[in-house]
Amino acid sequence: MIGYRNEHTIASTCEVVGRGYWSGQSIRVRFLPASAGTGIVFVRTDLPGHPQCPARIDFADSVQFRTNLHNGEACFAMVEHLMAALAGLEIDNCVVETDAEEMPGLDGSSDAYVGALQSAGLVIQAALKQQLVIDRPMSVRQGDACIEVNPCEDMRSHYGYRLDYGTASVIPKQSFQFDLTPRQFSRQVAAARTFVTLEQAQQLRAGGIAKHVSNQELLVIGEDGPVENQFRYRNECARHKTLDLIGDLSLVGVDLIGRFVSERGGHRLNGMLAQKLSQMLAHSATPHNMFAPQATQKTRRAA
């Protein structure tokens, strides 16, 4: 079943600057307004010809700790936090210019992206946003990880995560679920940060990876809790996994109406579901009028 709402873009250009977790490079990301039907398009301004890549699952590669996009020479790493911010604020059309391959790590959350995009404001466009409405239960599995997808009777976008690394883990069992709206995303999910155990952080740094990242720039969890840091939420880890799920599934390119609850899932499993949903969309899509004559373009502030 397919439904629609009006598309949105941002009202003005904004930017975020920070360092990459993996490269340590200083990176500038600029968000520019885009016309209806553009979608989210990444652009490498540091490469000759400024190559581009659409933010779609067909161009995605999900690996451990991050999701990347590739289109020829145009490569973009760790896009999930940025994509979650755009999806959470219902920004459908935007050009994302970056002067490096990796997106800035910032504090490991979507908070800085959300702040910049909210300051830019939103424009309601006279075009219809495609939605994929889940009308039957389904799931994807990989080992002991699973994402369950079910219809939502109230026609909302509901996301959640059940985290359980076992009794031996320093990260306690926890869960989180919420209805995705711009207001709720900004308040409940955007500030939830990337996390690793102290053992994982030590292994990464010993391998020469992320040696420049301090314990204040990444949520490192040891036997006694966060190292030189503190949790923003009791269940911050489950909230961040929910953030990742939203960002990865946004690569389907449409609003997803249904209940999406992951248990122990990560970027690879998210990518598998995004591929499956994209195939469903292709098989169920019917010709439609992308522009609504009665709709008018106006500006509103992001929630």
Phi, psi and omega per residue, in radians:
M1 nan 2.358 -3.107
I2 -2.062 2.357 3.074
G3 -2.289 3.100 -3.045
Y4 -2.513 2.762 2.928
R5 -2.500 3.011 3.093
N6 -1.295 2.497 3.083
E7 -1.329 2.840 3.103
H8 -2.340 2.628 2.900
T9 -2.305 3.130 3.093
I10 -1.541 2.720 -3.064
A11 -1.460 -0.396 -3.120
S12 -2.683 2.877 3.137
T13 -1.282 2.493 3.060
C14 -2.507 2.964 -3.103
E15 -2.613 2.805 3.076
V16 -2.348 2.384 -3.139
V17 -2.169 2.400 3.110
G18 -3.014 -3.077 3.138
R19 -1.811 2.627 3.086
G20 -1.355 2.434 3.091
Y21 -1.067 -0.763 -3.011
W22 -1.522 -0.727 -3.066
S23 -1.569 -0.499 -3.040
G24 1.331 0.050 -3.088
Q25 -1.342 2.525 3.028
S26 -1.316 2.300 -2.996
I27 -2.322 2.405 3.066
R28 -2.027 2.198 3.091
V29 -1.999 2.207 3.108
R30 -2.003 2.344 3.086
F31 -1.841 2.186 -3.122
L32 -2.077 2.515 3.057
P33 -1.043 2.654 3.124
A34 -2.454 2.673 -3.108
S35 -1.249 2.825 3.140
A36 -0.983 2.438 3.113
G37 1.492 -0.057 -3.120
T38 -1.250 -0.694 -3.001
G39 1.384 -2.873 3.070
I40 -1.711 2.169 -3.100
V41 -2.225 2.173 3.084
F42 -1.591 2.478 -3.110
V43 -2.321 2.319 3.074
R44 -1.671 1.759 -3.118
T45 -1.338 -0.209 -3.134
D46 -1.541 -0.110 -3.109
L47 -1.885 2.600 3.122
P48 -0.986 2.340 3.126
G49 1.397 -0.063 3.126
H50 0.866 1.113 -3.114
P51 -1.082 2.649 -3.035
Q52 -2.130 2.831 3.040
C53 -2.586 2.184 3.049
P54 -1.181 2.540 3.094
A55 -1.467 1.328 -3.123
R56 -2.303 2.665 -3.052
I57 -1.083 -0.476 3.124
D58 -1.102 -0.344 -3.125
F59 -1.873 0.158 -3.010
A60 -1.702 2.665 3.066
D61 -2.422 1.909 -3.105
S62 -1.610 2.139 3.137
V63 -2.210 3.127 -3.139
Q64 -1.093 2.290 3.077
F65 1.347 -0.151 -3.061
R66 -2.889 2.887 3.049
T67 -2.095 2.331 -3.091
N68 -2.082 2.738 3.052
L69 -2.093 2.486 -3.134
H70 -2.428 2.347 3.009
N71 -2.612 1.569 -3.041
G72 1.125 -2.193 3.128
E73 -1.370 -0.212 -3.110
A74 -1.482 1.778 3.140
C75 -2.069 2.446 -3.105
F76 -2.431 2.142 -3.038
A77 -1.896 2.557 3.094
M78 0.970 1.042 -3.070
V79 -1.585 -0.126 -2.947
E80 -1.128 -0.629 -3.121
H81 -1.240 -0.677 3.088
L82 -1.151 -0.797 -3.138
M83 -1.133 -0.614 3.098
A84 -1.099 -0.693 3.128
A85 -1.107 -0.786 3.126
L86 -1.110 -0.791 -3.129
A87 -1.179 -0.726 -3.117
G88 -1.108 -0.564 3.127
L89 -1.635 0.079 3.139
E90 1.037 0.780 3.036
I91 -1.707 1.944 -2.985
D92 -1.686 -0.556 -3.064
N93 -2.161 2.043 -3.082
C94 -2.857 2.426 3.006
V95 -1.716 2.196 -3.104
V96 -1.923 1.834 3.136
E97 -1.642 2.325 3.120
T98 -2.419 2.550 -3.105
D99 -1.785 0.392 3.066
A100 -2.775 2.932 -3.122
E101 -1.265 -0.751 -3.056
E102 -1.532 2.474 3.031
M103 -1.357 2.598 3.133
P104 -1.069 2.448 -3.116
G105 -1.336 -0.540 3.140
L106 0.945 -2.219 3.108
D107 -1.793 0.267 3.125
G108 1.511 0.161 -3.141
S109 -2.198 -3.006 3.073
S110 -1.723 0.069 -2.959
D111 -1.023 -0.805 -3.112
A112 -1.155 -0.658 3.082
Y113 -1.107 -0.790 -3.136
V114 -1.078 -0.760 3.130
G115 -1.041 -0.774 -3.141
A116 -1.138 -0.782 -3.102
L117 -1.198 -0.632 3.077
Q118 -1.130 -0.659 3.127
S119 -1.179 -0.470 3.130
A120 -1.319 -0.480 -3.102
G121 1.414 2.906 -3.105
L122 -2.090 2.605 3.033
V123 -2.031 2.225 3.045
I124 -1.457 2.150 -3.035
Q125 -1.785 2.698 -3.109
A126 -1.476 0.945 3.088
A127 -2.459 2.686 -3.088
L128 -1.655 2.236 3.091
K129 -1.507 2.212 -3.129
Q130 -1.301 2.488 3.101
Q131 -2.234 2.457 3.011
L132 -1.832 1.988 -3.115
V133 -1.681 2.076 -3.139
I134 -1.237 2.168 -3.094
D135 -2.043 0.082 3.095
R136 -2.729 2.654 3.141
P137 -1.180 2.586 3.050
M138 -2.752 2.995 3.099
S139 -2.765 2.778 2.968
V140 -2.223 2.514 -3.082
R141 -2.348 2.632 3.045
Q142 -2.648 1.816 -3.050
G143 1.127 -2.236 3.138
D144 -1.625 0.167 3.119
A145 -1.736 2.549 -3.077
C146 -2.668 2.510 2.947
I147 -2.089 2.107 3.126
E148 -1.710 2.353 -3.125
V149 -2.160 2.234 -3.111
N150 -2.419 2.732 3.034
P151 -1.088 2.680 3.099
C152 -2.067 2.011 -3.013
E153 -1.077 -0.559 -3.124
D154 -1.578 0.202 3.050
M155 1.040 0.718 3.085
R156 -1.897 2.967 3.016
S157 -1.750 1.915 -3.044
H158 -2.025 2.203 -3.108
Y159 -2.194 2.603 3.090
G160 -2.837 2.955 -3.130
Y161 -2.568 2.375 3.029
R162 -1.979 1.981 -3.047
L163 -1.847 2.232 3.119
D164 -2.693 1.752 3.128
Y165 -1.654 0.136 3.128
G166 1.659 2.868 -3.058
T167 -1.188 -0.362 -3.115
A168 -1.445 -0.186 -3.084
S169 -1.363 2.583 3.064
V170 -1.333 -0.207 3.110
I171 -1.706 2.033 -3.053
P172 -1.250 2.728 3.052
K173 -1.043 2.370 -3.095
Q174 -2.817 2.904 3.130
S175 -2.614 2.880 3.113
F176 -2.765 2.441 3.041
Q177 -2.540 2.572 3.100
F178 -2.809 2.842 3.025
D179 -1.573 2.176 -3.062
L180 -1.340 1.974 2.955
T181 -2.395 2.779 3.103
P182 -0.949 -0.723 -3.123
R183 -1.142 -0.815 -3.105
Q184 -1.245 -0.622 3.081
F185 -1.082 -0.813 -3.125
S186 -1.066 -0.670 -3.038
R187 -1.524 -0.571 -2.959
Q188 -1.927 -0.355 -2.969
V189 -2.187 -0.666 -2.967
A190 -0.954 -0.610 -3.051
A191 -1.554 -0.028 3.138
A192 -1.278 2.279 -2.926
R193 -1.792 2.724 2.968
T194 -0.981 2.485 -3.111
F195 -2.395 2.624 3.010
V196 -2.481 2.770 3.023
T197 -1.357 2.807 3.103
L198 -1.036 -0.675 3.110
E199 -1.081 -0.774 3.110
Q200 -1.106 -0.752 3.135
A201 -1.070 -0.723 3.130
Q202 -1.143 -0.678 3.116
Q203 -1.153 -0.741 3.119
L204 -1.103 -0.823 -3.108
R205 -1.162 -0.627 3.097
A206 -1.127 -0.507 3.109
G207 -1.525 0.136 3.106
G208 1.432 0.224 -3.106
I209 -1.820 2.322 3.061
A210 1.005 0.554 3.140
K211 -1.167 -0.433 -3.111
H212 -1.441 -0.192 -3.053
V213 -1.468 2.117 -3.128
S214 -1.447 2.979 3.110
N215 -1.268 -0.141 3.040
Q216 -1.567 -0.312 -3.138
E217 -1.696 -0.047 -3.109
L218 -2.652 2.437 -3.127
L219 -1.442 1.749 -3.140
V220 -1.761 2.177 -3.011
I221 -1.984 2.125 3.102
G222 -1.925 -2.920 -3.097
E223 -1.027 -0.576 -3.091
D224 -1.785 0.288 -3.140
G225 1.826 -2.782 -3.112
P226 -1.047 2.413 3.132
V227 -1.556 2.079 -3.135
E228 0.946 0.638 -3.063
N229 -2.819 -3.110 3.053
Q230 -2.626 2.698 3.140
F231 -1.204 2.495 3.009
R232 -1.484 -0.476 3.095
Y233 -2.418 2.651 3.093
R234 -1.007 -0.663 -3.123
N235 -1.949 0.745 -3.064
E236 -1.042 -0.626 -3.116
C237 -1.117 -0.766 3.106
A238 -1.153 -0.626 3.098
R239 -1.144 -0.704 3.138
H240 -1.188 -0.650 3.079
K241 -1.104 -0.585 3.050
T242 -1.163 -0.712 3.073
L243 -1.010 -0.825 3.110
D244 -1.035 -0.728 3.141
L245 -1.063 -0.771 3.122
I246 -1.092 -0.803 -3.126
G247 -1.104 -0.762 -3.124
D248 -1.201 -0.732 -3.130
L249 -1.260 -0.337 3.089
S250 -1.131 -0.292 3.128
L251 -1.241 -0.137 2.995
V252 -1.160 -0.501 3.039
G253 1.596 0.089 3.118
V254 -2.367 2.881 2.992
D255 -1.258 2.370 3.140
L256 -1.859 2.086 -3.112
I257 -1.854 1.951 -3.105
G258 2.820 -2.995 3.115
R259 -1.884 2.135 -3.105
F260 -2.142 1.856 -3.079
V261 -2.195 2.091 -3.107
S262 -1.763 2.467 3.025
E263 -2.154 1.931 3.135
R264 1.171 0.210 -3.112
G265 -1.343 2.808 3.090
G266 -2.426 -2.848 -3.043
H267 -1.066 -0.665 -3.129
R268 -1.117 -0.799 -3.134
L269 -1.184 -0.679 3.057
N270 -1.001 -0.754 3.137
G271 -1.122 -0.661 3.098
M272 -1.078 -0.752 3.121
L273 -1.177 -0.705 3.125
A274 -1.053 -0.703 3.090
Q275 -1.097 -0.755 -3.127
K276 -1.126 -0.739 3.130
L277 -1.173 -0.645 3.100
S278 -1.104 -0.685 3.095
Q279 -1.171 -0.691 3.073
M280 -1.043 -0.755 -3.125
L281 -1.090 -0.748 -3.131
A282 -1.098 -0.632 -3.110
H283 -1.401 -0.440 -3.062
S284 -1.771 -0.204 -3.071
A285 -1.156 2.479 3.062
T286 -2.219 2.708 3.124
P287 -0.986 2.453 -3.140
H288 -2.648 2.805 3.112
N289 -1.433 1.926 -3.074
M290 -1.217 -0.364 -3.098
F291 -2.010 2.324 -3.140
A292 -1.736 1.898 -3.074
P293 -0.994 -0.533 -3.080
Q294 -1.395 -0.236 -3.101
A295 -1.374 2.546 3.097
T296 -2.103 2.624 -3.136
Q297 -1.531 2.237 3.110
K298 -2.615 2.866 -3.079
T299 -1.816 2.455 3.005
R300 -2.436 2.778 3.097
R301 -1.447 2.528 3.079
A302 -1.163 2.599 -3.105
A303 -1.159 nan nan
